[in-house]
Amino acid sequence: MNRKLIISLFGVMFLSTYGCDGDVTTNGKVELYLIQSYTTVDNSYQIVESSVVTAEIPLIEYDDILSYDSKECIFELSDRAINSIKALETSVYGLAFAIKANDTLVYTGYFWPSYSSVSCDWVVVDPNMTGIGNTMQVSLGYPGLIQGKIIQDKRNDKRIVQILREDRKLK
């Protein structure tokens, strides 16, 4: 009887120690979607969040996000994600996207190419720079912050940061 109990205890200890992967993800996810339709605030590129309709399938899935540097607002992405961005057809007026945490819209922005001569007073990603080190930097404004304009900065929203931290993707 004692021998069976000892063997059972060792079995339980073994399973509890080695039965779980360290790679298991949480129930959360952060994903990037292209926006199908939206409206903007008068005389700006600021996207009205309540008007946003996103594509059904994300352009960048959670598994494609390898890490996030919250100080520099830089995502490290998989090759698949980088290739998806490079394949986009962007105009000088940008291509709208949305970042969602657990399918809830957190913030919006534009893929805004660096060859554009048009300035943007909203969140931007330069699609031409995403291939450098498989990173995607999310910035405020193009070519930078415009004097007198305030852009609500949700790039480090607590919902995004919490999910990434729990999955050890936060730098």
Helices and strands as residue ranges (DSSP letters): H 2-18, E 30-37, G 49-51, E 53-54, G 62-64, E 65-69, E 74-77, H 79-86, E 95-101, E 104-111, E 120-125, G 127-129, G 132-134, E 135-137, E 139-142, H 158-166
